[in-house]
Amino acid sequence: MPVWNRDTARHLLSRALFGYRRADLDRALSYPTLDAFVDKELLSDNTLPPPPGIWVDETPVANDPNIGARTRELVYWWYDQMLTQGPSLREKMVLFFHSHFTSERDKVNYPQFMHIQNALFRKYAFGDLRQLTKDVTTDPAMLIYLDGRGSNKNGPNENYARELLELFTLGIGNYTETDIKQAAKALTGWRVNGLKSEFDATRFDTGQKTFLGKTGNFGYKEIVDIVYQQDVCAEFWCRKLCTEFQFYKPDAAFVKKLAAILRANDFTLKPVLKALFTSDEFYASNVIGAKIKSPTELLIGTLKALDVPSMTAADWGYVYDMGRNLQQWIFEPPNVAGWPGQRDWISSNTYPQRGGYSDALINGRQLSGRVLNLKFKPIDYARTYAKPEDAVQLVEDISNAFMQFPLSAVKKKQLLDALLDGTIVANWSTNTPMADARINRFLKALMRLPEYQLC
């Protein structure tokens, strides 16, 4: 069992949340053991949040002029859940599922459907993967996105059947083209009516289907059940979970260990998530700080690191635009495979913009010059640390709060020089003129380090 201390807690929160506040860290360490924190906080079944507006229950209408504004409102609302969730894994799991069972808003069009799907992911964040897969199969957004709503006995559409096997549950090499065609027949008969999906028996293929070695008059439930009977299914899911939360090159033996737990618990997620986050493998030295932050982790995590309590709609608009610039536009994954992550997040275009984002939060204005409502107060922020009048200790404490592993002596010296800005250590004080500008200079330099891009 890993030691439960500040270092392991920081690593756990950096992976399981969208960044963390120091208050989150203190709250985690108030628990005597890692097990207790994971049970009581990280995997707690918290109350579900209220929807972003009453419009989520409105029947979609053609050429609705509110689509754009409501889509933004939905994104802002979800960002706010990420910012204010506390030490809970739930919102991280919702984004994990969004990138796994993908739907793109450009094709789905109506934000009501995207909200329904988002709520479905939240409902099953720690729950039954098999049932989630069944519900996703007939989810309105998915029926629209992968063309299931037009699939009928006279013309079965293979799009969802293919992705169900290739990307969602088994992986390439574990099924045949015939399995896809047979599954497509079993998935016929569904359409979208208003806000709901409906089964129309007259459109369903009632013939026998032979799928993954079994024959019967299967519908979608039987197809999903057969998929989850395949040994590779549990390993497929656990490999995906490890890639997201533990290490970008999962160890095969560790994946098999987690897969056995997933099968033993009939594909309920909570036990395997607990096993993952309390394992020695999760806290291995080569794992800590080895993940490149996704744009959403960077955007929300920087707000938390700077102790931003809340955001206005206008400021969320800036975060929304930056998410798009950094290649993670929420509700608009690049394709049905979702966001690839890791090294794909960093390019000659996105890396400078990451630094520009943190600069903007410190400056209180966007790179375009537009003023943010967010007003960062550097001196007040510095004074929340134990020894703000000790320049060396202040650099050490803030660096430790922002990074997952110690910085080199050379980089600490560079950061100290940025804070002092020409003065000497003995003359540093938060009460001196220009102290606020010096703190800003230091924080910008800190968040522009390559190490800040890692968690």
Buried (B, 14 or more C-beta within 10 A) or exposed (E): EBEBEEBBBBBBBBBBBBBBBBEBBEBBBEBEEBBEBBBEBBBBEEEEBEBBBEBBEBEBEEEBEBBEEBBBBBBBBBBBBBBBBBBBBBBBBBBBBBBBBBBBBEEBBBBBBBBBBBBBBBBBBBBBBBBBBBBBBBBBBBBBBBBBBBBBBEEBBBBBBBBBBBBBBBBEEBBEEEBBBBBBBBBBBBBBEEBEBBEEEEBBBEEEBEBBEBEEEBBBBBBBBBBBEBEBBBBBBBBBBBBBBBBBEBBEEBBEBBBBBBBEBEBBBBBBBBBBBBBEBBBBEEBBBBBBBBBBBBBBBBBBBBBBEEBEEEBBBBBBEBBBBBBBBBBBBBEBEBBEBBEEBBEEEBBEBBBBBBBBBBBBBBEEEEEBEBEBEBBEBBEEBEEBEBBBEBBBBBBBBBBBBEBEEEBBEBBBBBBBBEBEEEEBEBEEEEBBEBBBBBBBBBBBBEBBBBB
